[in-house]
């Protein structure tokens, strides 16, 4: 089965392809040398694959201008040159991976100023953090239990979740063998809690949709001496979300590393109570007879995640937000010059919390559907990816994954396509 963008937590709030995101600022906001990074010359002496400087073209794959955001299906985000450099450093040595995970986690906890008793590990994305985090809750440090997952004999076997919080990513929870118990309100939650309940799970991008909100969910869990897990994969920006949920009391929190933080695409963070984080690591690679053995995260990704966090915390986030809006303003002004075309701006309240632009038009004046315009953009040179909204029509985009100047390319291509179809 293939899931559509519409089912993805990174496109949850009404637009196809919205995503919380990566930071690709104009030249003055880039790190030293970053503005030219995309045009770096081919390394001297490189022959064979990569010698042209464009490995994707060599493989016959088209690169795209990304107007959708930090979508995993488009490769997540673009790492900063500094992150690439420390990852290259890491690749030149061997190191005990468990020692590295512990040391990196300690440093990350210090960077984020987490509460006492909290720790962190680098995982193979937020989905792996969800799986390993729950596995640790189920097994503790019991070696027998760790080795027998997803056989839950002798362990708790249920996780409670709100109906509105169900999404394809809870497959990671189900992979441990647990049964999801779905509820809709406080009364149903109280009835559902029983001796088999392992934890209460919260999908934070769905906070507005559920009857029990983010702050109340963790309180109810603790009233029953149960851990509360929050999936906050795409919840930066704002940057404060990296520590807000820990201070709220959540026992485990999952973040994506390859989105707004601009770490390695295959990296994530599991933040939480120190004992639970330790148990999660016991259920993960490099340990062999574990459910998470396939969720390998390398030494390069671990140190890259540390560097990406350091840089992300030092960003001028207000300036970045201003730049993202400026790019959308430029595109909006260009397309609104076409009779019958309208635009509007929005910022999702939670997850994907960056400026978004919605473009609509009078079908009597522009004879094309949003899907047709989106397809035409994808076929243009260069190829441009902007999603056609399935909720309310029109095109929906954001700008935080654009490289400097790409907003001008989008504006030009989009106006040409719309004008060609104008009555």
N, C-alpha and C positions, 0 to 999 in steps of 0.2 A: 504494500500500500504506500502511496506517495501522498504526503500532506501538502495542502495548498498553503500559500503565504498567509491566507486568512486564518489558519489554525495556529499560526506561530505566535508565541508570546511576544516576539519582537515586532509584530505587526498588529497588536491586539486592538488598539483603540481606534478602530474605524477606518484605517487606511491600509491599502495593500502596500507592503514594503516599508512601513515605518519602522524605525529601529533606533534603539538607544545607542549612542554612538561613539564613533571614533573622532579624534580631533585632528583635522588637517587644516591648519590655519594659514593665513596669508604669509608672505615671506617674512614680514617683521615679527610674526609670532612663532616662527619656526625656531627650533634649536639650531645651533651653529652648523652650517652646512646642509641643513635639512631641505631648504628650498630647492637645491640642485640635486638632491639625492636621487630623484626619479630619473634624472638624465645622466647619472654617473657613467663614465666611460667603462667599456669592457675591461676587466683586469688584464694587465699586460701578460702576454704569453698564453692566454686561454685559447685552446683549440677545441674543435669538435662541438659538442652540444653547449650552447651558450655563447659561442664566439661572436654571434651577431649582436649580442646585447639584449635580445628579446627572446627569452626561452619559450614564451607562449606562442609566438608566431612560428617558431621552429617546430612546435608540436601541432600546429594547425588550429590553435585555440585563439579566439578573438578576445582581446582585452576590451574593457568597457569603461565608460564614464558612469560612475555610480551615484545615481540620484535617489537611491532607496535607503542607504544607510548601512549599518554594520551587519548585513545579512550573512549568515554562515554560508549560504549557497553562492554568495559572491566573493567569498574569501575573507569575511570578517572586516578587519581594519588594516591600515598600513602602519607597520612599525616605524618608530623613529630610528634614525641612523645610530643613535647611542645604544638603543636596545640591540640592534643588529650587531654592534661592535662587541658588547659584553657577551652576547651569545657565541660569537666567534671565539672570544677568549676562552669561554667555557668548553668549547669543542676541542681545545688543544691539550686537555689533561683528562686523566681518570680521577674519579672521586667516589667515595662510598655514598651512594644515593640517599640512604636513610639519614646519614649524618648531614648531608646537604639539605634534605627536606626539613629537618629539625632546626638547623641553623637559619635557613631562609625564613621559616615560619616565625622564629623568634624575632628576626629583623623586621618582618612585615608587621607583627603585632606592635612593635615599637614605632614603626612609621605611622601606623593608623591610631596610635594611642588607645589601644583597646583596653577595656576594663581589666582589673586584676582577675586572674583565673581564666583569661581567654587566650587562645592561640590561633594558629593558622597553618595550613599546608597548601602547596601548589598542586592542583589537580589537572587532569586532562579535560579542561573545560568545565562549565557549570553543571552540565549533565552528569559528569563523572563525580562531581562534588555531591550531588544529590544521591547517587547510588552508594558511594562509599560512606557518606555521612549516615545514611539510614542503616547500612550494613553494620557500622560500628555501634549504633544504638542497639541493634538486635543481638549482636554477639558479645559486646564488651571485649575483654581480652581472652575469652575462652577459645583456645585453639581448635577444639573439636567443633564448636559452633561455626567458627570462621571457615573451616574446611568443608563443612556440610552445606553451606548456603548454595542454592536457594531452598534446601530442605530445612524447614523451620521447626522440626521436632525439638521440643524442649524450650523453644523461644516464644516470645510474643509474636503475633501474626497479623495484626491489623493496624492500619494507619487511617486516621480520620481526615477527610478533606471536604470543603464546601463544594456543592455541585457546580457553582459558577467558576470554581477554580480548577476544574478538570481541564486538561490540555494534553497534547501529545507527549509532553516532557514527563508526565507522571509515569510513562513507561519505565523510566529509570527506577522509580520506586517499586513498580510491580516486578521488575527483574530480580529483586531480592527474594521473591516468593510471597510477599505480603498480599493481603486483600485490602483494597481500598474501600472504606466505609464512607459513603457519600451522604452528607447531611445538608440542610438548607438554613436552619435557624438554631437558636440557642437551646430550645427545648429538645430538638432532635440530637444536638450535640451531647447534651447531658445524658440522654438515654443511650447514646452510642458508646460512651466510655465504659469500658469493662476491663477485667484482668488481662485480656488479650491485646489491649491497646498498647502499641509501641510508641507512638508519637502523634502529634497533630501537625499536619502539613499546610503551609500557607503559600499561595502563588501571588506574590505582591503586585504584579501587574494587574491582577483582577480585584484589587482591594475595593474599588468602587462598586463592583458588581455583586459582591457578597454581602449578606446581612451582618456578618460578624467581621468587624474591621481589624486592621493590623495590630493595634495596641491592645484590643480586648482579647484577641485570639491567644496571645502569649500569656496573658493573665489567667485565662481559663485553664490553659494547659498546666500552669504551675499550681493552680488551686488543686489540681488532681495529681500533682507530683509527676507530671508527664513532660517530656521534652517537646519543644516547639521548633520546627524547622521552617525557614523562610527561603523560598526561591526568589532571589533578587538579581537574577542573571543580568538583566539589562537596566538596572536601576541607577546607573551613573550616566550622565550627571543628574542631580547635583553630587559633588564629590563627597559631601557629608554622609551620604547613604552608606559609604564604606564602613562607617562606625555607628551610625544611628541605630541600626537594628540590634547591635550588640548591647548598646546602652539601654535599649528598650527591654532587653532581657532574653532575646531569642537565643536558644541554645546552640543552633547551627544556622549558618547563613551561606548560601551559594552565590558566587559572582562569576560572570564571564571575565576572562582576562584579555581576550582579543577584540574587545569592543571599545568603549570610550577610553579605557585605560591604555589601549594601544600596545598591549603586550602580545606575545605570540598567540596566533589564532587558536592553537590547540591547547592553550593554558586556561586555567580558571583558579578560583580561590575557594577554599572551604575555611570559613572563620567560625569560631565558636568556643564553647567551654573546652578547656584544655584536655580533660579526660576523654571527651567525645571525639575531639580532633585526633587524639592519639589512637583511639580505637578505629577510627576511619582509616588511618594510615596502615594499621595492621591488616585491614581488608583490601589493601591496594598494592599495586606494583611498587617496589620490586619483589614483594613477597609472592611466592609462586602458587601455592595451593589456595588461591583466594578468588572471590568473585570479581574483584577489580584488577586482576592481573593484566587483563587486556587494556586497561585504562592507563597505559604507560605514559609517564611524563618524564622527559629527559633532562639531563643536567643543564642543557642549553635553555630549555623552556623555564626551568626553575630560576636561574639567575636572570633570564630575560624578564620574567615577571617581577622580580625585585626591582630591577632598574626602571621598568615601565611605571611601577607604582611611585617610585621616587620622583620621576619626571611629572607624572600626572598630578601629584599633590602640589607641585611647584608651579603649575600652569596658572596663567591669568584667565580664569574661567569667564569672568565678565566680558573681557575683550573677545574671547572666542565666540561667546554667544552673540555679541554685536556683529562680528564678522559673518557668522552663519545667517543672521537676519539680513545683512546687507546683500549677500549673494541672492537670497530669495527675492528681495526688493527689486534687484536688477532684472531677474527673470520675469517677475510680475509686471513691471513697467513695460517690458517689451511685448508680452502677449496681450496685455490689456489694450494696446493700441489697435488690435484687430477688432472690428465691430462684432459685438455679440459675445465676446470673451470676458469672463469675470474671474477674479481671484479672491481668496481669503486666507488668513493666517491663523494658526492655532499652535498651542504647545500642550501636549498631553500632561495631565496632572502628575502621573507616576509612570515610570518607565518611558523610554524614548522621549525624555524631557528636554527636547530641543525644538527650535522653530520648524514648523511644517507649512507647506504651501499647497493649497488645493486650487486646481484650475478647472473651471467649468465653462461651458458655452451653450448658446442657444442653438439647438439642433436645426432650427429653420435657417440659421445663418451660416453654420459650419456643418457640412454634411459628412460627419465622421463620428464614429463612436470612440469613447475613450480607449477601448481595447485596440482599435485600429490605429489610433495615434501612437499608442504605446508601442505597438508592433513596428510602426514606421520608424520610430526613434531607434529601436533596437537594430533595425536594418540599415540605419544611416551610417555614414563614415565621418567621424568615429562612431561606434555603437554606443548608444545612450540607454541606460536602464532607468525607467520611471514607471511605477506601477499604475495601472488603471484601477481605481477604487471600485469595489463591489458594493459599497454602501453610500448611496447618494450620488453616484456618478462622478465623472471627471477624472483628472489625474491628481495623484498625490505624491509629493516628494519632500525631501529635506536636503540640506546642503552640507552637512558636517563631514561627509566623506569626499567632497569635491577637492581636487587639487586647485591651486591658485589659477584663476582664469577659466576654469571649466564651466563656470556659470555663464560665461559669454558664449561658449559653444552650444550649451543647452538652449539658451535664449534664441540664438540664431537658427538652429535646427528646428526648434519647436514653432517659431513664427513662420518659417518657410512651409512646414507641413500644414499648419492651420490655415495659412493664407491660400495655399493650393486647393483647399477644400471649402473655402469660403464662398458663399453664394454671390 
